[in-house]
Each structure stands twice: as structure tokens, then as C-alpha cells.
Amino acid sequence: MYRRFKTTSGKDILIGKSAEENDYLSIQDENISGDHIWMHVSGHAGSHLVLQECYTNVTEEELREAASLVAYYSKAKNLHIVKVHHCVRKNVSKWPNDPPGRVMIKDYKVIMADPEVGKNIVEREE
């Protein structure tokens, strides 16, 4: 269903493959905690990502790895540095009748990511 990866330290990462899958990952999947970390590239279409861990248990490096993956799976993957929004999954919501893949986020943070690092992670796991 989702693309699945692991951080270098072994934490699970899930990435949506379509707008409908992004919605399910971001809003509906009951197997994902509301306290897990959600990510999406700012200002560009692309996949939604969930790092299946709470902020209290992740390092900056793990956040950067996940952000780099979501940057690689976005329309911004040809840029050198990409702005990625991240928050706890329970801060992601939808308005009724919004198209698939469109969400609202609150209380988010920003991390800068390099899509090339994400590409290297994908190649490492293939």
C-alpha cells in the first residue's frame, strides 16, 4: 500500500503513493498514532509521509532523513534544498469536500531537506 522505508537507525517511514493514499495515511489509517510525525513539502505537490515515532524519540538526523525522502517524492525533487512542513499527525485535517490529497495543518515546524539525500536512501533500500 504505502512506500515503506527505515531511517538509518531503524525507525519506520510510510509515504503515500497517490492523493487518495495520502489522505488515508494522513487522516484515516487507524494503525498510525496521532502523535507520530507527519510531513509534506511546502508549496509543491507530492507525497505525504509519516515517521512512525513521536518527537520525543527522534533525532534531528532522523527528521532530516524523513524530510529528504518526502522531498524526493515531490514535484520539488529537482531543487537543491526544499522546505518541508512537519507536525504531529493529529494536527492534520481536511475540510469536507476537499479534493484528495489536500489537507490543513496547524502547529507545524519547518525543516530544510535535500531531495538528493532522499534519492540516495531510496537507492540504498532497493
C-alpha positions as CSV (number, residue, x, y, z in Angstrom):
1,M,0.0,0.0,0.0
2,Y,2.5,2.7,1.1
3,R,6.1,3.1,0.2
4,R,8.0,1.8,3.3
5,F,11.4,2.9,4.4
6,K,13.5,2.9,7.5
7,T,15.8,5.6,8.9
8,T,19.4,4.7,9.3
9,S,18.6,3.9,13.0
10,G,15.7,1.7,12.0
11,K,12.6,3.9,12.5
12,D,9.7,3.2,10.2
13,I,8.7,5.7,7.5
14,L,5.5,5.4,5.4
15,I,4.9,7.5,2.2
16,G,1.7,7.8,0.2
17,K,1.8,6.9,-3.5
18,S,-1.3,8.8,-4.6
19,A,-3.6,11.6,-3.5
20,E,-6.1,9.1,-2.1
21,E,-3.4,7.2,-0.3
22,N,-2.0,10.4,1.1
23,D,-5.5,11.1,2.6
24,Y,-5.7,7.6,4.1
25,L,-2.2,7.9,5.5
26,S,-2.7,11.4,6.8
27,I,-6.2,11.2,8.2
28,Q,-7.8,7.8,8.2
29,D,-5.4,4.9,8.9
30,E,-6.2,3.9,12.5
31,N,-3.0,2.0,12.8
32,I,-1.0,5.2,12.9
33,S,-0.8,7.2,16.1
34,G,-1.9,10.8,16.2
35,D,1.4,11.5,17.9
36,H,3.5,10.2,15.0
37,I,5.3,12.8,12.8
38,W,3.6,13.9,9.6
39,M,5.5,15.6,6.7
40,H,4.9,17.3,3.4
41,V,6.9,19.6,1.1
42,S,5.8,23.2,1.4
43,G,4.4,24.8,-1.8
44,H,4.7,21.7,-4.1
45,A,2.6,18.7,-4.9
46,G,3.9,15.4,-3.6
47,S,3.6,12.5,-1.2
48,H,2.6,12.8,2.5
49,L,4.9,11.0,4.9
50,V,4.5,9.6,8.4
51,L,7.6,8.9,10.5
52,Q,6.2,6.3,12.9
53,E,7.6,7.9,16.0
54,C,6.9,10.7,18.5
55,Y,9.0,13.9,18.6
56,T,10.4,12.9,22.0
57,N,12.0,9.8,20.4
58,V,13.6,11.2,17.2
59,T,16.9,12.8,16.5
60,E,17.4,15.7,14.1
61,E,19.2,13.3,11.8
62,E,16.1,11.1,11.7
63,L,13.9,14.1,10.9
64,R,16.2,15.1,8.1
65,E,16.2,11.6,6.6
66,A,12.4,11.5,6.6
67,A,12.2,15.1,5.2
68,S,14.7,14.2,2.4
69,L,12.5,11.3,1.4
70,V,9.3,13.3,1.2
71,A,11.2,16.0,-0.7
72,Y,12.4,13.3,-3.2
73,Y,8.8,12.1,-3.7
74,S,7.6,15.6,-4.5
75,K,7.4,17.9,-7.6
76,A,10.3,19.8,-5.9
77,K,12.7,16.9,-6.2
78,N,14.9,18.7,-8.8
79,L,15.6,21.6,-6.4
80,H,18.7,21.5,-4.2
81,I,17.0,22.5,-0.9
82,V,13.3,22.1,-0.1
83,K,11.2,23.4,2.8
84,V,9.3,20.6,4.5
85,H,6.5,21.2,7.0
86,H,6.1,18.7,9.8
87,C,3.8,18.3,12.8
88,V,2.1,15.6,14.8
89,R,-0.4,13.7,12.7
90,K,-3.3,14.7,14.9
91,N,-2.7,18.3,13.6
92,V,-3.6,17.3,10.1
93,S,-7.2,17.6,9.0
94,K,-9.5,18.1,5.9
95,W,-12.4,20.3,5.1
96,P,-15.4,18.4,3.8
97,N,-15.4,18.1,0.0
98,D,-11.7,19.0,-0.3
99,P,-10.1,17.0,-3.1
100,P,-8.0,14.0,-2.3
101,G,-4.5,14.9,-1.1
102,R,-5.4,18.4,0.2
103,V,-5.1,18.8,3.9
104,M,-4.8,21.6,6.5
105,I,-2.1,21.6,9.2
106,K,-1.6,23.5,12.4
107,D,1.2,24.0,14.8
108,Y,3.8,22.8,12.3
109,K,7.5,23.3,12.1
110,V,9.8,23.7,9.1
111,I,12.9,21.7,8.3
112,M,15.1,22.1,5.2
113,A,15.8,19.0,3.2
114,D,17.9,17.9,0.2
115,P,15.9,15.6,-2.2
116,E,19.2,14.1,-3.4
117,V,19.7,12.6,0.1
118,G,16.2,11.1,-0.3
119,K,17.2,9.6,-3.6
120,N,20.2,8.0,-2.0
121,I,18.0,6.4,0.7
122,V,15.7,5.0,-2.0
123,E,18.6,3.6,-3.9
124,R,20.1,2.1,-0.7
125,E,16.9,0.2,0.1
126,E,16.3,-1.1,-3.5
